[in-house]
Amino acid sequence: MKFRTRVAIFMVAVFVTMVGFSLIASPAIEMIKVGKDAGYEMISNYLAKADAQQSRYING
């Protein structure tokens, strides 16, 4: 196989890999962000409830 053919095959493989990664990675990254935000919201809700209960016992 000629060197030019090897380089062409390599370049096509790199291009296909980059395109495939960008198509697959974008939704996955969005899902991770949404999950992380939901986790933060759940933690803040729990801490708010715990703080409300603690202040009720202290003031109560």
Sequence and secondary structure as in RCSB ss.txt:
>XXXX:A:sequence
MKFRTRVAIFMVAVFVTMVGFSLIASPAIEMIKVGKDAGYEMISNYLAKADAQQSRYING
>XXXX:A:secstr
  HHHHHHHHHHHHHHHHHHHHHHHHHHHHHHHHHHHHHHHHHHHHHHHHHHHHHHHHH 
